[in-house]
Amino acid sequence: MHEVRAVVARSKGAPVSVETILVPDPGPGEALVKVEACGVCHTDLHYREGGINDDFPFLLGHEAAGRVEAVGDGVTDLAPGDFVILNWRAVCGECRSCKRGRPWYCFATHNAKQKMTLTDGTELSPALGIGAFAEKTLVAAGQCTKVDPAAPATAAGLLGCGVMAGIGAAINTGNVTRGDSVAVIGCGGVGNAAIAGARLAGARKIIAVDIDDRKLDMAVKLGATHTVNSKNTDAVEGIRAATEGNGADVVIEAVGRPETYKQAFFGRDLAGTVVLVGVPTPDMVLDLPMIEVFGRGGSLKSSWYGDCLPSRDFPMLIDLYLQKRLDLDAFVSETIGIDDVEKAFERMHHGDVLRSVVVF
């Protein structure tokens, strides 16, 4: 049993606390990971606010990289010392999606079977089955994806959630390819990652849409060719103006609101694609004329985790980073300590950062 410091959300809406928790030695199929860095993702704030479920207390943190410290029985593809990115899609290989050759949709992903606890024995619910705002965490071995250790953990860990979600929304879900025009609505961490993904895929035009000029400036650095401040200019008109009046081939909605989804829908070209990667709340309702859904053709898609397959995508993207073709460092707005997570939530809420990253 390991005693470590970790960030815990005890009740809905309450500030998080840094507490001592107990982490078991790995059992069969599990791995103990010494966390080196973990990004502060909006999903962690959703957990704290009760927006995911009410299984408090939560052990927050999930966008992380670190070193394997120990493995349990039956684990043959990991060894102590391996540098890994943690993922929340440890594919089972047995569900109906895996058997159909679509493991990126795996419907029965693995998590650690043993529970991490508070010192009084209260079981913790780890965010997305990971719980990485902790000096050490226990995960299923399949949640560890080995990558080149030349990459710093601060950059590599971001692929564990937000950056992968954005890049994958463009490349995997949106199938962006060379010559395409792409619009991205919402240029926080995920949206700007979608811009970086569209650039990697060879998009001809990349239109960034946001209400914050700071985020639009970062979008340009990551590959946007056009910007639209939708506080001043109608988003749809701005996208059309940049695409000869036609709309974009692919529009990625990275906000998760009905209003911005409608902008994405009407901002795409005929037979174009809309990708929803922003996460809506359960109460949101979308109202679209069915004749427009039919008449505009194309496809309306949702992107889960960027439709990624960690074993395929993480090593590839780390290689691109090391080749200086993907600037993961640009997403790291600041590095902080474990005691600063609550302040980081405030900065994220106010749009001051793309990512705060906890360093251990």
N, C-alpha and C positions, 0 to 999 in steps of 0.2 A: 504494500500500500504506500502511495506517495502523497505527501502533504504539499500542496502548491497554492500559490495565490491566484485568484481568478475573479472575473467580473460577473456578478450575479444580479439578475433582476428578480426581486422577491415578490413584487405585486404590481398590478396594472398602473402604469403612469408614474410610479415612484422612481426617484433617482436610483441609478445602479449603485452597488456597493462592491468594494474589493474585499474578498473574504478568503479564508483558508478552506480549501476543499480537499476531499480524499479521492485519489485516482487509483483504481486497482491495477495490479500487474495484468498484462494481457492474457486472456484465455484463448481457447482454440479459435483461429480465424481472426484474431484481433492484433492490433499494434499500438504500442505506446510511443507517442511522438513528443519530442521536446520542441515546443513552438519557438520559432525565431522571430516571426513577424506576422501580424494579423491586421488586415484592413478593417476600418470602421464602415460597415455597409448599412444602407438604409433598412435592409431586412432586419438587422439587429434592433433598430429602433422600433420597427413593426412589432417584434417580439415583446419589447419592453412596454409598448402601448396596448398589448393584448390583441393586436391586429391579426395574429396568426392563429393562436388558440389560447386557452387559459390554463395551460399546464405549468403554472408557476410552482417553484422558482426555476428560472431559466439560467443556464450557463451560456452566456452570449459569446459571439465570435464564430466565424466560419470561413473567412476569406484568408487562408493562412498557408505558410510554408514553414518547414522545419526539418529536423533530423529524426529518423527512427531510432528510438532508444532500446526497444525490446520488441520481440514478436512472440505470439503464442503458438501452440501446437498446430501443425498443419499448414503453416505459412511458409511457402517455399520461394516466393518471388520477391521477398523483402529481407533485408538484413540490417542489424544495427549499424548506424552511420550513414545509411542511404538518405540523400537529400530529396524531399518529397513536397509536392503541393497537395493539400487536402482537398478532396472533392466530395460533393454530396450526391454523386451518381455512381455508386459502386455497383455495377451491373451484375445481375444474378445469373444470366445466361440460360435461365429456364422458363421465364415468363413468356406469354404469348408474343410480346413484342420482340424479345431477344430471339425467340425461335423463328421469327419471320425476317431476321436479319436487320432489325432496327433497334440495336441496343441503346441508342441515344434516347429512346423513349421508354427504357426499362421501367416496368410498373411494380417491381419488387426489389428495389435497391437495398443493399445491406447497410446496417449500422452495427456498432458494438452491442453485444448482448448484455454485458455487465453495466451497471449503473455507477456513475460518479455521484458523490454525495457531499452534503455539508458535513461538518464534523459531528453533528448530532445524529447523523444517519439519514437525514431527509434526502430523498432522491432528487437529482437535478435533471431537467430536460435540456439536453444540449441543442443549441440552435442548429437547425438543419442536420441534426445527427452528428455534429462535430464539436462545438463548444471549445473554441480556440482562443478566447481571451483568457488564457491560462498558461502557466509556465509549462505544463504538460497536459496532454489530453489523450483519451482512449478512443480509438476508432476501429471500425472494421478494416482489415488489411486492404481490401479493395478500394477504400477511400484514400489510399496513399498512391499517388502517381509519381514515379521517379522521373526526375528531369536533370539536366546538366547542372552540376553544383557550381559552375562558374557564374551563374546568375545570382544576384543578391536576393535574399528572402523578401526584402521589401517590395521588389518588383515582381518576383515569381508568385508570391501569395495572391496578388490581385487577380490572377487567372482563376483562382478558386471560386470566384463568383462574378463580380460586376463586370470586369473587363472581358472575361470569357462570354458573359451574357451578351454584351454589345457586339463584340467581334463576331460571335456565332450568329447573332440576329442578321447580320449582313451577309456573311459567307455561307453559313449552313442553312438558315431558314429562308432568307431572302434570295439566295442563289445569285448574289450580285456577281457580275462578270465584266470582262473588259468592254469598255465603251458604254456601259450603262450610266444613266443619270440616277442619282440617289438623293433623297431628302431625309434628314433626320430631325425629328421634332422632339426637343428636350435634350439639352447638351450638358447634362451632369456626367457622372462617371460612366454610366452605361451608354448614354447617347454619344459621348465623345469616343468611346471605344468602338461603337458602330461606325463612326466616321473613319477611324483608323482601319477598321476591317474593310470598309468600302474602298479605301485607298489601296490596301494590300491586294484586293481583288481586281484592281485596274479600272475602277469607275472613272468615267470621263468628267462628269460633273458631280460635285458633292455639295448639297445645299444644307447649311446648318440653320436651324430655327430655334430661337429661344427669346426670352424677355430680358436676359441679363447679358450685357455687352462683355463682361469678364469671361463668361462661358463661351461666347462666340469668338472671342480672341483666342482662347485655347483651342477651339474647334479648327480655326485656321491653321494653327501650329500642327495639328494632328492630321490635316489633309483636306479640310473644307475649301472649296473653290469659291463659294458664294455664302453670304450670311443674310439672314432675315431676322430683324428684331421685331417680333410679332406684337410687341407692345405699341409699336409705331406703324407697322405695316401689316396688312392682312396676310396671314401665313399662306393661304392658298394662292392669293395673287402674287406673293413673293416667289413661291415655288414655280408658278407658271411663267413669271417674267424671266426666270433663269433658264427655262426650258422651252424657249420658242413658243410659249403659250400652250404647250401640250400637257404639262405635268410630268412628274418623275416616273421612271420605270419602276423604282422601288421606293416606298416611303416607310421609314421605320419610326414608330411611335414609342418614345422612351419616357413618357410621362405617366400614362395609365389613367387618363380621364376621358369621359365621353366627348368633351369639347375638342380636345386635341386629336382624339381618334377620328372625329369627323373631318378635321383639317387634313389628316393623313389620307382619308378615304377620297376626299374631293381634290386633293393635291397630287394624285397619281394620274398617269397617262391611261388611256384606254388599254385594257388587257394588262395593266400593271399589277403590282403586288403591294399589299399593305402588310407590314409585320408589326404586331403588338408585342413589345417586350417590357413596356412599363406595366407595373402591377396595380390593377384597380382595387378598390375596396369592395366588399360584398354588396354594399347598398347601391352601387352605381348601375345605371341602366342606359343602354344605347338605343337610340331611335334613328333608324335610317329608312328612307323610302325603298321598298323592295324593287321597284322598277329601276332604281339607280344601281342596286346591287347586281341585278341581272344585266342591265344595259351597259354598264361600264366593264363587264367581264373581269378577267384576271382572277386573282385569288386574295383571300383574306386569311392571314395566318397568325397564330400565336407562337411565340418562341419561348420554350422552356429551357432555361440555362443555356441559351444559345444553341439548342439542339446539339450540344457537344457530346463527344465521346472522349472522356479525359485521357485515356490511354493513347488515343490518336492525336488529339488536339494540343494538349499541354506541352509535350516535348517539341512538337513542330513550332509552336509559338515562342517557346523559349529559345529555340534555334534562331528564329527570325530576330528575336531581341538581341541575341549575341552577335548576329550579323549586322546589327544597327539598322534593321529594316522595320522594326516595330519598337516605338519609344515608350516602353512601359514606365520608365522613370518619370515621364511627364505627368502621369496620373497621381504621383505621390506628392501631395501638397505639403505635407509635414509629417515628421515622425514624432511620436509621443510615447509616454510611459503608460503603464497599465492603470495608473491612478487618474489619467486624464480622459478616459472614455466619455464620461458624462459631458465634459466641456466639448469634446469632439462632436457629440450629437448636436449640440447647440450650433456649432459652426457649420455642420452639414445642413441643418434645418434652414439656416440663413443663406445658404448658397456660397459660403466663403471658401469651400474646399472641393476638390474633386475626390480626394481620399486623404484622410488621416490614417496613418499606419502605426499601430502599436508595435514597438520593438522590445524584445525581451533580452 
